Amino acid sequence: MPRPRKRAWDAAHEPGVARGQTFVSVERRRIIRAMDERSRPTAEERPTAIGADVIYWSPAERMPLDLFSYFREAGRCRDDRRFLAAIAMASTAVELILNRDRRLRGVKGFRQVSGWRTLNKRNLRLALEHGLPVGTILSAGEDLGSNLPLAFVELRNKVAHGQIGYLVRDLSDYDGGAERLAAEQHKKMHDFIIAWFNTAPDVQEGHIREHQWPR
């Protein structure tokens, strides 16, 4: 598939322009700023993700490759009746965003393991406070302020640690309960990613490039 032609706005922000460096003339800075304003995407042109079951997004390069890999495998595992794998992949996709979104950089109070933010209610509450669409992974009646566990987090933990005896009564790919739980986990992940893509500064402001998170 041919690569899309870069907008002038994209080109102006590439490494090498170095707008803050002293060797860039004042006149060149003025031209670049003017080009930014003329070429900045309008509301109708802004990066967008949609889809009722499969996620479609544009422009293609704004979706990080690791995130795409996780939610793609989550969907394929669900469709191939690998329900435990689907639950694990869907949960990890959300956890990945918690660790990559620029809005959470430097935020204090996250629970971490070896520097990695884990999927738990405290961390989700902090993420919500900083603009992430955490409401999309809550089941009806769930409240981040209560002491009750969240279904999305609890299911992920049970599957990750082998505590599935109460969930699965048959071989997992034949188990109706596992199928329902995998579908629910996938739907929550799906809605979270779409809402995140449509609002995240990493995406909307072009910090993600060539399918890679900013360093």
Secondary structure as the mmCIF struct_conf table of DSSP 4:
data_model
#
loop_
_struct_conf.conf_type_id
_struct_conf.id
_struct_conf.beg_label_comp_id
_struct_conf.beg_label_asym_id
_struct_conf.beg_label_seq_id
_struct_conf.end_label_comp_id
_struct_conf.end_label_asym_id
_struct_conf.end_label_seq_id
HELX_LH_PP_P HELX_LH_PP_P1 PRO A 2 ARG A 7
HELX_RH_AL_P HELX_RH_AL_P1 ALA A 8 ALA A 12
TURN_TY1_P TURN_TY1_P1 HIS A 13 HIS A 13
BEND BEND1 GLU A 14 GLU A 14
TURN_TY1_P TURN_TY1_P2 PRO A 15 GLY A 16
TURN_TY1_P TURN_TY1_P3 ARG A 19 GLY A 20
BEND BEND2 GLN A 21 GLN A 21
TURN_TY1_P TURN_TY1_P4 THR A 22 PHE A 23
BEND BEND3 VAL A 24 VAL A 24
HELX_RH_AL_P HELX_RH_AL_P2 VAL A 26 SER A 39
BEND BEND4 ARG A 40 ARG A 40
HELX_RH_3T_P HELX_RH_3T_P1 ALA A 43 GLU A 45
BEND BEND5 ARG A 46 ARG A 46
STRN STRN1 THR A 48 ILE A 50
BEND BEND6 ALA A 52 VAL A 54
STRN STRN2 TYR A 56 SER A 58
BEND BEND7 PRO A 59 PRO A 59
HELX_RH_3T_P HELX_RH_3T_P2 ALA A 60 ARG A 62
BEND BEND8 MET A 63 MET A 63
HELX_RH_AL_P HELX_RH_AL_P3 LEU A 65 ASP A 79
TURN_TY1_P TURN_TY1_P5 ASP A 80 ARG A 81
HELX_RH_AL_P HELX_RH_AL_P4 PHE A 83 ARG A 100
HELX_RH_3T_P HELX_RH_3T_P3 ARG A 102 LEU A 104
TURN_TY1_P TURN_TY1_P6 ARG A 105 GLY A 106
BEND BEND9 LYS A 108 LYS A 108
STRN STRN3 GLN A 112 VAL A 113
TURN_TY1_P TURN_TY1_P7 SER A 114 GLY A 115
STRN STRN4 TRP A 116 ARG A 117
BEND BEND10 ASN A 120 ASN A 120
HELX_RH_AL_P HELX_RH_AL_P5 LYS A 121 GLU A 129
TURN_TY1_P TURN_TY1_P8 HIS A 130 GLY A 131
HELX_RH_3T_P HELX_RH_3T_P4 VAL A 134 ILE A 137
HELX_LH_PP_P HELX_LH_PP_P2 LEU A 138 SER A 139
TURN_TY1_P TURN_TY1_P9 ALA A 140 GLY A 141
TURN_TY1_P TURN_TY1_P10 LEU A 144 GLY A 145
BEND BEND11 SER A 146 LEU A 148
HELX_LH_PP_P HELX_LH_PP_P3 PRO A 149 LEU A 150
HELX_RH_AL_P HELX_RH_AL_P6 ALA A 151 ALA A 160
TURN_TY1_P TURN_TY1_P11 HIS A 161 GLY A 162
TURN_TY1_P TURN_TY1_P12 GLY A 165 LEU A 167
BEND BEND12 ARG A 169 ASP A 170
HELX_RH_3T_P HELX_RH_3T_P5 SER A 172 TYR A 174
HELX_RH_AL_P HELX_RH_AL_P7 GLY A 176 PHE A 197
TURN_TY1_P TURN_TY1_P13 ASN A 198 THR A 199
HELX_RH_AL_P HELX_RH_AL_P8 PRO A 201 GLN A 204
TURN_TY1_P TURN_TY1_P14 GLU A 205 GLY A 206
BEND BEND13 ILE A 208 ILE A 208
STRN STRN5 ARG A 209 ARG A 209
TURN_TY1_P TURN_TY1_P15 GLU A 210 HIS A 211
STRN STRN6 GLN A 212 GLN A 212
#
